[in-house]
Structures are given as C-alpha cells and as structure tokens.
Amino acid sequence: MKKAQGAILMVFVLVFVIFVILNSMQFHWSKSIEKKAELEFKEDLYVIRNSLKLSKVYLDTSLDYSMYQGMYDVGKNGGWETKKNNLNDNKDEVKNALKKRISANLKNYVERDYNFLGEIIRLPPFNENKITIEELSNGNLNVSTEGERNIYFEEKTTIPTEKKSIRLELSSKLNKVYDFKFFSLHDKAVEVSKGITDCDDKEETSGNYKIVLNANNDAKPCNVTVSVTDTSKEFPVFNSAEVSFEPITFEYSVEIA
C-alpha cells in the first residue's frame, strides 16, 4: 500500500515539475515574442521617422521647382497670373501672381500621398495665403510657406496582442532663399516699357539683361512686342513643349499711337 502511495506521489511530483517547466518555457517564449515584436516596432519607428524626413526633403525640392516654374510663367504672362498683353507694373500684384503660381505648382506635387522607404506619408495641401515672398536687400528672394497641416504617418498596429495607434508628425514649414533678382528684372521691364516711343525693332544687352523689341509696323500706330530677359541664370521648367533649362523673361506688348 505504501509502495502504491509512494508511486502515486512520485507521479504527482513529476507531473507538477513538468507543469512548472512547461509554464516557465511558455513564459520565456512569450517574453521572447514580446521583445521581438517590441524590437521590430522600434525598427519600424526608425524607418518611419526617416520617411518623414525624406518627405520633408521632397517638399523642399517641390518648392524649388514650383518657384522656378512660377517665375517663368509670371514673366511670360507679363507679370500676371494668366497671360495678358500689357505689362503689370504693380510690384505687389506681380508678387501675388507669383504666390498663386507657386501654390498651383505645389498642388501638383502634393495632391496625393507618397511612399517613402516603404511607408505611406500624408502630405499637406498648400495655400497661397500662407506663402510669403520677401525681396532682400541684395535683390534675392526669401520664400516661406506652411502646409494646411503637418506631414504625418498614421497606422494601427498590434504588439503582439495589444492594439496601438501610431501617429508621427513633422512640421510642414518651408523656407528657402533664391539667388535670383526676379523683381529687379521686373523693374527693368517697367523701365524699358516706359522708354518705348517709336515703332522700331531693336535688340540690345544691358548688363545681364537682353532686351528685344519687335514692331508690327514701321510707322505709328503700331504694336511693339517686348521681351526682357535675365541671362545670368537658367532654371528647369516646362516651356509648353518640354522640360528644359530656360532663363526668366518678362514678355509683353506696348501700343504706340
């Protein structure tokens, strides 16, 4: 009888020991899974942060190309947002036209979400009312803007059974100084416009400026087509036919009675 009780006790102890060992293994296995999931989560956060930084670089570059195209378009339009024959000699109106063109161009770059390093980043829309253009003392332009919201990444995840919502944000403020004297070129165009009194064709160079006049008639009345170009720099723009490097030109016409 004692032998049977001893055997039963040994079996009970053995079962208990196995139970403890299995539970210990389960505990360590669960902890291992948690640590692995936590590590993967931290690695994901690192990638997401880098994705946000990369998206900011993308926005910086988008502002550059929007600015180049904006200056090119406004110049071709005679200082207006859309094409007009006469020159807009009001600098504030020219500045507002440039803001609108920059805003419209930026929209092409941010109208959808983008994949950076495998992560979907939500880019903000931009509004012309949040674009400021300051002409510096040396004639260069300081341009700053901010999106309607921050750049952000958002996703729901499980670690490993706990549900979490991840949202990381980065400021959408942009600020760049452009080494180009756009309003000095506009001043030159206004100066040339005021000096046209005859129906003569003319081509001349004044410093960095190339000035071309083409009259449609040798005698008054006539229409003189004018282009005033800053030849010091060229920018990558779409010129209505293809993307190429082009100088910035103010184009307009003057009626001579």
C-alpha positions in Angstrom: 0.0 0.0 0.0 2.8 2.3 1.0 4.6 1.5 -2.3 1.5 2.4 -4.3 1.1 5.7 -2.4 4.8 6.4 -3.0 4.4 5.7 -6.7 1.4 8.0 -6.9 3.3 10.7 -5.0 6.2 10.4 -7.4 3.9 10.6 -10.4 2.2 13.7 -8.9 5.6 15.4 -8.3 6.8 14.5 -11.8 3.6 16.0 -13.3 4.0 19.1 -11.2 7.6 19.5 -12.2 6.7 19.1 -15.9 3.9 21.6 -15.4 6.3 24.2 -13.9 8.9 23.6 -16.6 6.3 24.0 -19.4 4.9 27.1 -17.9 8.4 28.6 -17.5 9.1 27.8 -21.1 5.8 29.4 -22.1 6.6 32.5 -20.1 10.1 32.9 -21.6 8.7 32.1 -25.1 6.0 34.8 -24.6 8.6 37.3 -23.3 10.8 36.5 -26.3 7.9 37.1 -28.7 7.1 40.4 -27.0 10.7 41.5 -27.1 11.0 40.6 -30.8 7.8 42.5 -31.5 8.9 45.4 -29.5 12.3 45.5 -31.3 10.5 45.3 -34.7 8.2 48.1 -33.6 11.2 50.3 -32.7 12.8 49.5 -36.0 9.6 50.5 -37.8 9.6 53.8 -35.8 13.1 54.5 -37.0 12.1 53.8 -40.6 9.0 56.0 -40.3 11.0 58.9 -38.8 13.4 58.7 -41.7 10.5 58.5 -44.1 9.1 61.7 -42.7 12.5 63.4 -43.0 12.7 62.2 -46.6 9.2 63.6 -47.3 10.4 67.0 -46.0 13.3 66.9 -48.4 10.8 66.1 -51.2 8.7 69.2 -50.2 11.8 71.4 -50.1 12.6 70.3 -53.7 9.0 70.7 -54.7 9.1 74.3 -53.5 12.2 74.9 -55.6 10.6 73.6 -58.8 7.3 75.4 -58.0 9.2 78.7 -57.6 11.2 78.2 -60.8 8.1 77.5 -62.8 6.2 80.3 -61.1 8.8 82.9 -62.0 8.9 81.6 -65.6 5.1 81.6 -66.0 4.5 85.0 -64.4 7.3 86.5 -66.5 5.9 85.0 -69.7 2.5 86.4 -68.7 3.8 89.9 -68.4 3.6 89.9 -64.6 0.1 88.4 -64.4 -1.1 85.1 -63.2 -2.6 84.3 -66.6 -1.5 85.7 -70.0 -2.2 89.3 -70.8 -0.7 91.6 -73.5 0.2 94.6 -71.3 2.9 94.6 -68.6 1.7 94.6 -65.0 3.8 97.4 -63.5 2.4 96.9 -60.0 5.0 95.0 -57.9 2.5 93.9 -55.2 0.2 92.5 -57.9 3.2 90.7 -59.5 4.1 89.2 -56.1 0.6 88.0 -55.6 0.5 86.4 -59.1 3.8 84.6 -58.2 2.3 83.3 -54.9 -0.7 81.9 -56.8 1.5 80.2 -59.4 3.7 78.7 -56.7 0.6 77.4 -54.8 -0.8 75.9 -58.0 2.5 74.3 -58.9 2.9 72.9 -55.3 -0.5 71.3 -55.6 0.8 69.1 -58.4 3.4 67.7 -56.1 1.3 67.1 -53.0 -2.1 66.1 -54.4 -1.7 62.5 -53.4 0.2 60.6 -50.7 3.6 59.2 -51.4 5.5 56.1 -50.4 8.9 56.9 -48.8 11.1 54.0 -47.7 8.0 51.7 -47.9 5.9 53.9 -45.7 2.8 55.9 -46.8 3.3 59.6 -45.8 0.4 62.0 -45.8 1.5 65.3 -47.4 -0.4 68.5 -46.7 -2.1 70.9 -49.2 -0.6 74.4 -49.5 -2.5 77.7 -49.8 -1.3 80.9 -51.5 -2.4 82.8 -48.4 0.4 81.0 -46.4 3.1 81.9 -48.9 5.3 84.9 -48.2 7.8 86.4 -50.6 10.3 88.9 -49.3 12.7 90.8 -51.5 16.0 91.0 -49.6 18.4 94.0 -49.7 20.6 92.2 -52.3 17.5 91.5 -54.6 17.3 87.8 -53.8 14.0 86.3 -52.7 13.2 84.8 -49.3 10.2 82.4 -49.8 8.5 80.7 -46.9 5.3 78.7 -46.7 3.5 76.2 -44.5 1.0 73.5 -45.3 -2.6 73.4 -44.0 -1.4 70.7 -41.6 1.8 68.8 -40.6 3.3 66.0 -42.6 2.2 62.8 -40.9 2.3 59.0 -40.8 -0.6 57.1 -39.1 -1.2 53.4 -38.7 -2.8 50.9 -36.3 -0.7 48.0 -35.2 -0.6 45.1 -32.7 2.3 44.4 -30.3 1.8 41.4 -30.1 -1.8 41.4 -28.8 -2.0 45.0 -27.7 -3.6 47.3 -30.3 -1.8 50.6 -30.7 -2.3 53.6 -33.0 0.9 55.2 -34.3 0.9 58.8 -35.4 4.2 60.6 -36.1 4.2 64.2 -37.4 6.7 66.6 -38.8 6.3 70.3 -39.4 5.5 71.3 -43.0 7.1 74.8 -42.7 9.4 75.5 -45.6 11.8 78.4 -46.0 14.3 79.0 -48.9 16.4 81.9 -50.2 16.6 82.0 -54.0 19.6 83.6 -55.6 17.8 85.4 -58.3 16.7 89.0 -58.6 13.2 88.5 -60.0 11.8 91.9 -59.1 14.9 93.7 -60.3 14.1 92.0 -63.7 10.6 93.3 -63.4 11.9 96.8 -62.6 14.0 96.6 -65.8 10.9 95.5 -67.8 9.0 98.5 -66.5 11.8 100.8 -67.3 12.0 99.5 -70.9 8.3 99.8 -71.3 8.3 103.5 -70.4 11.1 104.2 -72.8 9.4 102.8 -75.9 8.2 105.7 -78.2 8.9 104.5 -81.7 7.9 101.6 -84.0 11.4 100.3 -84.3 12.9 96.8 -84.0 15.7 96.6 -81.5 18.0 94.2 -79.8 20.4 95.2 -77.1 22.2 94.0 -74.0 22.4 95.9 -70.7 24.5 94.0 -68.1 22.7 90.7 -67.6 19.6 91.9 -69.4 18.8 91.1 -73.0 16.2 93.4 -74.5 14.4 92.6 -77.7 11.7 94.8 -79.4 9.7 93.8 -82.4 7.2 96.2 -84.0 4.4 95.0 -86.3 4.5 98.2 -88.3 7.3 100.7 -89.3 5.1 103.7 -88.6 2.6 104.7 -86.0 0.2 103.4 -84.9 2.0 100.1 -84.1 2.3 97.3 -81.6 5.7 96.5 -80.1 6.3 93.1 -78.7 8.9 93.3 -75.9 11.0 90.6 -74.1 13.3 91.5 -71.3 15.5 88.5 -70.2 17.9 88.0 -67.3 20.6 85.9 -68.9 22.5 85.3 -65.7 20.7 82.1 -64.8 18.6 79.3 -66.3 16.1 77.1 -64.4 14.5 73.7 -65.1 10.9 74.5 -66.3 8.2 73.3 -68.6 8.2 75.6 -71.6 4.9 74.5 -73.0 6.6 71.9 -75.2 9.2 70.1 -72.9 11.1 70.3 -69.7 14.3 72.3 -70.3 16.6 74.9 -68.8 15.3 78.4 -69.6 16.1 81.9 -68.5 13.4 84.1 -66.9 11.8 86.6 -69.3 9.2 89.3 -69.0 7.1 89.3 -72.2 4.5 91.9 -73.1 3.5 94.4 -75.8 3.2 98.2 -76.0 0.7 100.1 -78.1 2.2 103.2 -79.8 -0.4 105.6 -81.0 
